[in-house]
Amino acid sequence: MNRKIKLLGVVAALLTQCLALRAITEEDNAVAGDEVVYQDEDVRRTLSMSCCVIDNSSKINRMRNHALSVQCGNDTNRFARIVCELAHTNNVRMARAMIGLLGTYGSAEHVPFLVSQTTNEAYAVRAINSIFRIEGATSNAIAVVDELLSCTNMDFEVRTAVCKDVLGFVKLHHAGDATWTNTLSCVMSYAPTASRYVSVLDSALMDFDPSYSNSHRRLSVLRSVNSLGVSAYQIDYVTNAINELVAYPEENLPE
């Protein structure tokens, strides 16, 4: 197994080097005055190869910037179209990367595709983030989140990550009181059922909503998940938090 992994690493490195040499040659030709015409396949190849690079974000960014600025001539519409085509692949690593890129270069026309990917655990977090980056915290985007959080067959880790990211997005972009209320309501509908990754969601809610820390809302959520049964790793966290809130004392807790 180790031998196969090493071999795959060598092959990926060689392919990356070949692509880099090709890019240098193309740029040299351009400097020499020869017009270089790039086909969509050239762009797809560069983007595909960028997904083979491991632990070198600067190289990945250079390759993707080359695909956009040089091979697509900074035509973001063409670039986004090719990115979306590649996002339909069965290669999870590549699809996840391309779904993330759509958040930067995509447009409203890509939102239906992104929505379709929110039911897939491998892509749900990236897809939600890209939807919000394209259209903002719209009622449509929040409705997509609400639907995802209500999917009981979706992993708790994925749904908790979505809650954390969406709360952060709405706060960071100052989307307005009404939008914040709708977003918080969406997350709070899920929280009492989230008996896994309790501390992560609880911490996120306290970070983005200071009034949540000492409130009946929090106590109610913690009691709910505790009754559902939390993992051995979360028992102490939940028990201690409940005891602290009850000792506040409970009758003095704000809503």
C-alpha positions in Angstrom: 0.0 0.0 0.0 2.8 2.4 0.9 4.5 1.6 -2.3 1.4 2.4 -4.3 0.9 5.7 -2.4 4.5 6.7 -3.1 4.1 5.8 -6.8 1.0 7.9 -7.1 2.8 10.8 -5.4 5.7 10.5 -7.9 3.3 10.4 -10.9 1.3 13.4 -9.6 4.6 15.4 -9.1 5.8 14.5 -12.6 2.5 15.5 -14.2 2.5 18.8 -12.3 6.1 19.5 -13.4 5.2 18.8 -17.0 2.3 21.1 -16.9 4.5 23.8 -15.4 7.0 23.4 -18.1 4.3 23.6 -20.7 3.0 26.8 -19.2 6.5 28.3 -19.3 6.9 27.3 -22.9 3.5 28.9 -23.8 4.4 32.1 -22.0 7.8 32.2 -23.8 6.0 31.8 -27.1 3.6 34.7 -26.2 6.6 36.9 -25.3 8.2 36.0 -28.6 5.1 37.3 -30.4 3.5 34.0 -31.3 -0.2 34.0 -30.5 -1.3 31.1 -28.3 -4.9 30.0 -28.6 -6.1 28.0 -25.7 -8.9 25.5 -26.0 -11.4 24.6 -23.2 -9.5 21.3 -22.9 -6.3 23.2 -22.0 -8.2 25.0 -19.2 -9.8 21.8 -18.0 -6.3 20.1 -17.9 -4.8 22.9 -15.8 -7.7 22.9 -13.4 -7.7 19.1 -13.1 -3.9 19.1 -12.4 -4.3 21.7 -9.7 -6.5 19.2 -7.9 -3.6 16.7 -7.9 -1.3 19.0 -5.9 -1.1 18.3 -2.2 0.0 20.6 0.6 1.0 23.4 -1.7 -1.7 26.1 -1.8 0.5 28.6 -3.5 1.1 26.3 -6.4 -2.6 25.5 -6.6 -3.4 29.2 -6.7 -0.8 29.8 -9.4 -2.2 27.1 -11.6 -5.8 28.3 -11.3 -4.8 31.9 -11.8 -2.9 30.8 -15.0 -6.1 29.0 -16.2 -8.1 32.2 -15.6 -5.8 35.0 -16.6 -3.7 33.4 -19.4 -5.8 30.5 -20.8 -9.2 32.2 -20.4 -7.8 35.7 -21.0 -9.6 36.8 -17.7 -12.9 35.8 -19.2 -14.7 34.9 -15.9 -17.8 33.7 -17.7 -15.8 31.1 -19.7 -13.8 30.2 -16.6 -16.9 29.6 -14.5 -18.5 27.5 -17.3 -15.5 25.2 -17.4 -15.3 25.1 -13.6 -19.0 24.0 -13.4 -18.4 21.3 -16.0 -15.6 19.9 -13.9 -17.8 20.1 -10.8 -20.0 17.4 -12.3 -17.2 14.8 -12.1 -17.3 11.7 -9.8 -13.9 12.7 -8.5 -14.8 13.9 -5.0 -11.6 16.0 -4.5 -12.0 17.8 -7.8 -15.7 18.3 -7.5 -15.4 19.8 -4.0 -12.7 22.2 -5.3 -14.7 23.3 -8.3 -17.9 23.8 -6.2 -15.8 26.0 -4.0 -14.5 28.0 -7.0 -18.0 28.6 -8.2 -18.6 30.7 -5.1 -15.9 33.1 -6.4 -16.5 33.0 -10.1 -20.0 31.7 -10.5 -23.3 33.6 -10.9 -27.0 33.1 -10.3 -27.2 30.6 -13.2 -25.0 28.2 -11.2 -27.1 28.4 -8.0 -29.6 25.6 -9.1 -26.6 23.2 -9.6 -25.1 24.2 -6.2 -28.5 23.7 -4.5 -28.6 20.2 -6.0 -25.3 19.4 -4.3 -26.4 20.4 -0.8 -28.0 16.9 -0.4 -24.5 15.3 -0.8 -22.5 15.1 2.4 -19.3 15.4 0.5 -20.2 18.7 -1.0 -22.9 20.2 1.2 -20.7 22.6 3.1 -18.9 23.9 0.0 -22.2 24.2 -1.9 -23.9 26.2 0.8 -20.9 28.5 1.2 -20.8 29.1 -2.6 -24.6 29.9 -2.7 -24.2 32.5 0.0 -21.1 34.0 -1.7 -23.0 34.3 -5.0 -26.4 35.6 -3.8 -25.8 36.6 -0.2 -28.0 35.8 2.7 -31.3 35.8 0.8 -34.5 34.2 1.9 -33.8 31.6 -0.8 -30.4 30.8 0.6 -31.7 30.5 4.1 -34.5 28.2 2.9 -31.9 25.9 1.3 -30.1 25.8 4.7 -33.3 25.1 6.5 -34.0 22.2 4.2 -30.5 20.8 4.6 -30.7 21.0 8.4 -34.0 19.1 8.4 -32.5 16.1 6.5 -32.2 13.6 9.3 -30.0 11.3 7.2 -27.4 14.1 6.8 -24.4 13.7 9.0 -24.4 15.9 12.2 -20.9 17.1 11.5 -21.9 18.4 8.1 -25.0 20.1 9.4 -23.2 21.7 12.3 -20.5 23.0 10.0 -23.2 24.6 7.8 -24.7 26.3 10.9 -21.4 27.7 12.0 -20.5 29.0 8.5 -23.9 30.5 7.8 -24.0 32.3 11.2 -20.6 33.7 10.6 -21.4 34.8 7.1 -24.6 36.7 8.1 -22.7 38.4 11.0 -19.7 39.3 8.9 -21.7 40.8 6.1 -24.1 42.7 8.5 -27.1 41.3 6.5 -29.6 43.1 8.7 -31.8 42.3 11.7 -34.5 40.5 9.8 -32.0 38.3 8.0 -30.2 37.6 11.3 -33.5 36.7 13.0 -34.4 34.3 10.1 -31.0 32.7 10.1 -30.9 32.2 13.9 -34.4 30.8 13.8 -33.3 28.3 11.2 -30.3 27.2 13.3 -32.4 27.1 16.5 -34.9 24.8 15.0 -32.1 22.3 14.3 -30.1 22.8 17.6 -32.5 20.8 19.9 -32.1 17.8 17.6 -28.3 18.0 17.3 -27.1 15.4 19.8 -23.7 15.2 18.1 -21.0 17.9 17.9 -23.0 19.7 20.7 -20.0 21.7 21.9 -19.2 23.0 18.4 -22.7 24.3 17.7 -23.1 25.6 21.3 -19.9 27.5 21.0 -20.8 29.0 17.6 -24.2 30.2 18.9 -22.5 31.8 21.9 -19.9 33.4 19.7 -22.3 34.9 17.3 -25.2 35.7 19.7 -23.8 36.8 23.1 -27.3 36.8 24.6 -27.4 33.0 24.1 -24.8 32.2 26.7 -27.0 32.6 29.7 -30.5 32.1 28.5 -33.5 29.8 28.8 -33.0 29.1 25.0 -29.6 27.5 25.6 -30.8 25.6 28.7 -33.7 24.2 26.7 -31.5 23.1 23.8 -28.9 21.4 26.1 -31.7 19.6 28.0 -33.2 18.4 24.7 -29.9 17.0 23.3 -29.1 15.5 26.7 -32.4 13.6 26.7 -31.6 12.3 23.2 -28.3 10.9 24.4 -25.0 12.6 23.6 -21.7 10.9 22.9 -19.3 9.9 25.7 -17.0 12.8 24.6 -19.8 15.3 25.1 -21.4 14.2 28.4 -19.2 16.3 30.7 -19.6 19.4 28.5 -23.4 19.2 28.4 -23.8 18.2 32.0 -21.5 21.0 33.2 -23.2 23.6 31.0 -26.7 22.6 32.3 -25.5 22.7 35.9 -24.1 26.2 35.4 -27.3 27.5 33.9 -29.5 26.0 36.6 -27.3 27.5 39.3 -27.6 31.0 37.6 -30.3 30.5 39.1 -32.6 29.2 36.4 -35.5 31.4 37.2 -33.4 34.5 36.6 -32.2 33.4 33.1 -33.4 35.8 30.3 -35.3 34.2 27.4 
